[in-house]
């Protein structure tokens, strides 16, 4: 759709008003420079502005994960997790997110128990709900680098200390050489226990990793998934099956081979064109210096998405969420009407 100048001029306002979900957000990656400095100060450490800024400069997935690890090292007690969670959810709310599913890396914080970590996150989510009205569910994530046996131990801990906010589990960190298939039993048990399941696949790994995530792990939702574009038959199958993909535009410019969002062959552009259910997210907004409104704006401007298309992406997110079914049905009706009004006001 060719958009008029008035629509382009009003695009930031339209996006800011758009109701959104955030389904692919890592708590540790949501820590921005100011919060990182506060975390260090809580433990009597100081870092120069230059040192903090350098932490947020990286050129590939390996360097990013090293920075992510340094942030994890600054989160040492339940109060740190409460602070990080509240700050992250405040920024989500400022970006228009009304519902958030938040990943956290329970293995990455030596010396802190899962129970204490979870208590801090829950306290931060409670505070954000009271202050900002944002609804939050939680997704403990297992590092695939630790292997499937550790994954079963991880899952048992999640189930033992399960709270109402725990929506499901995830699988993340370096894809190569850690394919999805060995984690099939962990995912079978998670599904049997009633947990939602998602996994990072196809960010750096091949299209086969996306296929195995869907077929062997039983995921109806895939985090990233970009290399699915290398297999047209798989794209068609996932489109027909209604598989959801939580894409993160800024992330692709740092950790994938698709560094130019305006390129005609960018994976997200091709996923949208193929009719896949794409949901826009921030991934690690603190480290990547972004927010949810900006991610929508990037797609709109670089991929010429109309307000109608952006509204559909917002609804894709709500449909892909693990919100309680009855509540989701009510919200879909309300959001659809709200988005229809916004699109009309945008003159699209």
C-alpha positions as CSV (number, residue, x, y, z in Angstrom):
1,X,0.0,0.0,0.0
2,X,1.3,3.4,-0.9
3,X,1.0,5.7,2.1
4,X,0.2,9.4,2.0
5,X,2.6,11.9,3.6
6,X,0.0,12.6,6.4
7,X,0.1,9.0,7.4
8,X,3.9,9.0,7.5
9,X,3.9,12.1,9.5
10,X,1.6,10.6,12.1
11,X,3.2,7.2,12.1
12,X,5.0,7.5,15.5
13,X,1.8,8.7,17.1
14,X,-0.1,5.8,15.5
15,X,2.4,3.3,16.7
16,X,2.6,4.7,20.2
17,X,-1.2,4.4,20.5
18,X,-1.2,0.8,19.2
19,X,-2.0,-1.8,21.8
20,X,0.9,-4.3,21.9
21,X,2.3,-7.4,23.5
22,X,5.9,-8.3,24.1
23,X,6.6,-12.0,23.8
24,X,10.3,-12.1,23.2
25,X,12.0,-10.1,25.9
26,X,14.9,-11.3,28.1
27,X,15.0,-9.7,31.5
28,X,18.8,-9.6,31.6
29,X,19.0,-8.1,28.1
30,X,16.4,-5.5,29.1
31,X,18.9,-4.0,31.6
32,X,19.9,-0.6,30.2
33,X,23.1,1.3,31.0
34,X,21.5,3.3,33.8
35,X,20.1,0.2,35.5
36,X,23.4,-1.6,35.0
37,X,25.2,1.2,36.8
38,X,22.6,1.1,39.6
39,X,23.1,-2.6,40.0
40,X,26.8,-2.2,40.3
41,X,26.4,0.6,42.8
42,X,24.2,-1.6,45.0
43,X,27.2,-3.9,45.5
44,X,29.7,-1.1,46.0
45,X,31.1,-1.1,42.5
46,X,31.6,1.8,40.2
47,X,32.1,2.0,36.4
48,X,32.9,4.9,34.2
49,X,30.4,6.0,31.6
50,X,32.9,4.9,29.0
51,X,33.2,1.5,30.5
52,X,29.4,1.1,30.7
53,X,29.0,2.3,27.1
54,X,31.6,-0.2,25.9
55,X,29.6,-3.0,27.4
56,X,26.8,-2.2,24.9
57,X,29.0,-2.4,21.8
58,X,29.2,-5.7,20.0
59,X,29.3,-7.0,16.4
60,X,28.0,-10.6,16.5
61,X,26.1,-13.1,18.6
62,X,29.2,-14.2,20.5
63,X,30.1,-10.7,21.6
64,X,26.5,-10.0,22.5
65,X,26.3,-13.1,24.7
66,X,29.5,-12.0,26.4
67,X,27.9,-8.6,27.2
68,X,24.8,-10.4,28.3
69,X,26.9,-12.5,30.7
70,X,28.4,-9.4,32.3
71,X,24.9,-8.0,32.9
72,X,24.0,-11.3,34.5
73,X,27.0,-11.0,36.8
74,X,25.7,-7.7,38.1
75,X,22.4,-9.3,39.3
76,X,23.3,-11.0,42.6
77,X,20.2,-11.0,44.9
78,X,16.5,-10.9,44.8
79,X,16.4,-7.1,45.1
80,X,18.5,-6.8,42.0
81,X,15.9,-8.9,40.1
82,X,13.1,-6.8,41.5
83,X,14.8,-3.6,40.3
84,X,15.6,-5.0,36.9
85,X,12.1,-6.4,36.4
86,X,10.3,-3.2,37.4
87,X,12.6,-1.0,35.2
88,X,12.1,-3.3,32.3
89,X,8.4,-3.4,32.6
90,X,8.2,0.3,33.0
91,X,9.9,0.6,29.6
92,X,7.5,-2.0,28.1
93,X,4.5,0.0,29.3
94,X,6.1,3.2,27.9
95,X,6.4,1.4,24.5
96,X,2.7,0.5,24.5
97,X,3.0,-3.1,25.8
98,X,0.0,-4.1,27.8
99,X,0.9,-7.7,28.2
100,X,4.5,-9.1,28.5
101,X,6.0,-12.6,28.6
102,X,9.4,-12.3,30.1
103,X,12.3,-14.7,29.7
104,X,14.9,-15.0,32.4
105,X,18.1,-17.1,32.5
106,X,18.1,-18.9,35.8
107,X,21.4,-20.7,35.2
108,X,23.4,-17.5,34.6
109,X,23.4,-16.1,38.2
110,X,25.9,-18.0,40.3
111,X,25.3,-18.0,44.0
112,X,21.6,-17.1,43.8
113,X,18.9,-19.7,44.1
114,X,16.1,-20.1,41.6
115,X,13.6,-19.5,44.4
116,X,15.2,-16.1,45.4
117,X,15.5,-15.1,41.8
118,X,11.9,-15.9,41.1
119,X,10.8,-14.0,44.2
120,X,12.5,-10.9,43.0
121,X,11.0,-11.1,39.6
122,X,7.6,-11.6,41.0
123,X,7.9,-8.6,43.3
124,X,9.0,-6.5,40.3
125,X,6.1,-7.7,38.2
126,X,3.7,-7.0,41.1
127,X,5.0,-3.4,41.4
128,X,4.8,-2.9,37.6
129,X,1.2,-4.1,37.5
130,X,0.2,-1.7,40.3
131,X,2.2,1.2,38.8
132,X,1.7,0.7,35.0
133,X,-1.1,-1.7,34.6
134,X,1.1,-4.1,32.6
135,X,0.2,-7.8,32.9
136,X,3.3,-10.1,33.0
137,X,3.8,-13.9,32.6
138,X,7.2,-15.5,33.0
139,X,9.3,-17.9,30.8
140,X,12.3,-19.5,32.5
141,X,14.8,-20.3,29.7
142,X,17.3,-23.1,29.5
143,X,20.7,-22.5,27.9
144,X,21.1,-25.1,25.1
145,X,24.8,-25.0,25.7
146,X,24.3,-26.8,29.1
147,X,22.8,-29.8,27.3
148,X,19.6,-31.9,27.6
149,X,20.4,-33.6,30.9
150,X,20.8,-30.3,32.7
151,X,17.6,-29.3,30.9
152,X,15.7,-32.0,32.7
153,X,17.0,-30.8,36.0
154,X,16.0,-27.2,35.0
155,X,12.5,-28.3,34.1
156,X,12.1,-30.1,37.4
157,X,13.0,-27.0,39.3
158,X,10.6,-24.9,37.2
159,X,7.8,-27.4,38.0
160,X,8.6,-27.7,41.6
161,X,8.5,-23.9,42.2
162,X,5.8,-23.1,39.6
163,X,3.7,-20.0,40.3
164,X,0.7,-18.7,38.5
165,X,2.9,-16.4,36.5
166,X,5.0,-19.2,35.0
167,X,3.6,-19.5,31.5
168,X,6.1,-21.9,29.8
169,X,9.7,-22.6,29.1
170,X,12.2,-21.4,26.5
171,X,15.5,-22.6,25.0
172,X,18.2,-20.0,24.1
173,X,21.9,-19.2,23.8
174,X,24.2,-20.3,20.9
175,X,22.4,-22.5,18.4
176,X,25.5,-24.0,16.8
177,X,26.4,-26.7,17.6
178,X,23.4,-27.3,19.9
179,X,20.5,-28.4,17.7
180,X,16.9,-28.7,19.1
181,X,16.5,-32.5,18.7
182,X,18.3,-33.6,22.0
183,X,15.8,-31.5,24.0
184,X,12.8,-33.4,22.8
185,X,12.2,-35.3,26.0
186,X,12.5,-32.1,28.1
187,X,9.9,-30.5,25.9
188,X,7.6,-33.5,26.0
189,X,7.6,-33.4,29.7
190,X,7.0,-29.6,29.8
191,X,4.0,-30.0,27.4
192,X,2.6,-32.9,29.5
193,X,2.8,-30.6,32.6
194,X,0.7,-28.0,30.8
195,X,3.5,-25.5,30.2
196,X,3.7,-23.4,27.0
197,X,6.8,-24.2,24.9
198,X,8.9,-22.0,22.7
199,X,12.5,-22.1,21.5
200,X,15.1,-19.9,19.8
201,X,15.8,-21.3,16.4
202,X,16.9,-20.0,13.0
203,X,18.6,-16.9,14.3
204,X,22.0,-18.3,13.5
205,X,21.0,-21.9,13.0
206,X,19.7,-23.4,9.8
207,X,16.2,-23.9,8.6
208,X,16.4,-27.5,9.9
209,X,16.6,-26.2,13.4
210,X,13.3,-24.4,12.9
211,X,11.7,-27.6,11.5
212,X,12.9,-29.6,14.5
213,X,11.7,-27.0,16.9
214,X,8.2,-27.3,15.5
215,X,8.2,-31.1,14.8
216,X,10.3,-32.6,17.5
217,X,9.9,-30.0,20.3
218,X,6.2,-29.4,19.6
219,X,6.5,-25.6,19.6
220,X,3.7,-23.6,18.1
221,X,5.8,-20.5,18.6
222,X,9.4,-20.0,17.4
223,X,11.7,-17.2,18.6
224,X,13.5,-15.5,15.7
225,X,13.2,-18.2,13.0
226,X,14.8,-16.2,10.2
227,X,16.5,-19.0,8.4
228,X,13.2,-20.5,7.6
229,X,13.4,-18.4,4.5
230,X,16.1,-20.8,3.2
231,X,13.4,-23.5,2.9
232,X,10.3,-22.4,1.0
233,X,8.5,-25.7,1.7
234,X,9.0,-25.3,5.4
235,X,7.7,-21.7,5.2
236,X,4.6,-22.9,3.5
237,X,4.1,-25.6,6.0
238,X,4.5,-23.2,9.0
239,X,2.2,-20.7,7.4
240,X,-0.5,-23.4,6.9
241,X,0.0,-24.7,10.4
242,X,-0.3,-21.2,11.9
243,X,3.1,-21.3,13.6
244,X,4.0,-17.9,15.3
245,X,7.4,-16.2,15.0
246,X,8.6,-13.7,17.5
247,X,10.9,-11.5,15.4
248,X,13.2,-8.8,16.6
249,X,14.2,-6.3,13.9
250,X,17.1,-4.6,15.7
251,X,18.6,-7.9,16.7
252,X,18.9,-9.0,13.1
253,X,21.2,-6.0,12.5
254,X,23.6,-7.3,15.1
255,X,23.5,-11.1,15.3
256,X,22.4,-12.4,11.8
257,X,23.5,-12.2,8.2
258,X,20.6,-9.8,7.5
259,X,22.1,-6.5,8.7
260,X,20.1,-4.1,6.4
261,X,16.4,-3.8,7.3
262,X,15.7,-2.1,4.0
263,X,17.2,-4.9,1.9
264,X,14.7,-6.6,-0.4
265,X,15.9,-10.0,0.8
266,X,15.8,-9.3,4.6
267,X,14.4,-12.4,6.3
268,X,11.6,-10.5,8.2
269,X,10.3,-8.9,4.9
270,X,10.3,-12.4,3.3
271,X,8.5,-14.0,6.3
272,X,5.8,-11.3,6.1
273,X,5.5,-11.7,2.4
274,X,5.1,-15.5,2.8
275,X,2.1,-15.0,5.1
276,X,3.8,-16.2,8.3
277,X,2.4,-15.1,11.6
278,X,5.0,-12.5,12.6
279,X,5.1,-10.8,16.0
280,X,7.4,-7.8,16.6
281,X,9.5,-7.7,19.8
282,X,12.5,-6.1,21.3
283,X,14.5,-9.2,22.5
284,X,17.2,-7.3,24.5
285,X,16.2,-3.7,24.4
286,X,18.7,-2.5,27.1
287,X,21.7,-3.9,25.3
288,X,20.4,-3.0,21.8
289,X,19.3,0.5,22.9
290,X,15.8,0.1,21.5
291,X,12.1,-0.1,22.6
292,X,8.9,-1.6,21.3
293,X,7.6,1.5,19.5
294,X,11.0,1.9,17.7
295,X,10.9,-1.8,16.5
296,X,7.5,-1.2,15.0
297,X,8.7,2.1,13.4
298,X,11.7,0.3,11.9
299,X,9.5,-2.2,10.2
300,X,7.0,0.4,9.0
301,X,9.7,2.6,7.5
302,X,12.1,0.1,6.1
303,X,9.6,-2.4,4.9
304,X,6.8,0.0,3.9
305,X,4.2,-1.6,6.2
306,X,0.8,0.2,6.4
307,X,-1.1,1.0,9.6
308,X,-3.4,-1.9,8.7
309,X,-0.4,-4.3,8.5
310,X,1.0,-3.0,11.8
311,X,-2.3,-3.5,13.5
312,X,-2.4,-7.0,12.2
313,X,1.0,-7.7,13.7
314,X,-0.2,-6.3,17.0
315,X,-3.1,-8.7,16.9
316,X,-0.8,-11.6,15.9
317,X,1.0,-11.0,19.1
318,X,-2.1,-11.2,21.2
319,X,-3.2,-14.4,19.4
320,X,0.3,-15.9,19.9
321,X,0.4,-15.1,23.6
322,X,-0.2,-17.6,26.5
323,X,-2.8,-15.4,28.0
324,X,-5.7,-17.3,29.6
325,X,-8.1,-18.3,26.7
326,X,-11.2,-16.5,27.9
327,X,-9.3,-13.3,28.7
328,X,-7.6,-13.5,25.3
329,X,-10.9,-13.8,23.5
330,X,-12.2,-10.7,25.2
331,X,-9.0,-8.8,24.6
332,X,-9.0,-9.7,20.9
333,X,-12.4,-8.2,20.5
334,X,-11.5,-5.1,22.3
335,X,-8.1,-4.6,20.6
336,X,-9.6,-5.3,17.2
337,X,-12.1,-2.5,17.7
338,X,-9.5,-0.2,19.1
339,X,-7.1,-0.8,16.2
340,X,-9.8,-0.3,13.6
341,X,-10.4,3.1,15.1
342,X,-6.7,4.0,15.2
343,X,-6.3,2.9,11.5
344,X,-9.3,5.0,10.5
345,X,-7.9,8.0,12.3
346,X,-4.5,7.5,10.6
347,X,-6.2,8.1,7.3
348,X,-5.0,4.7,5.8
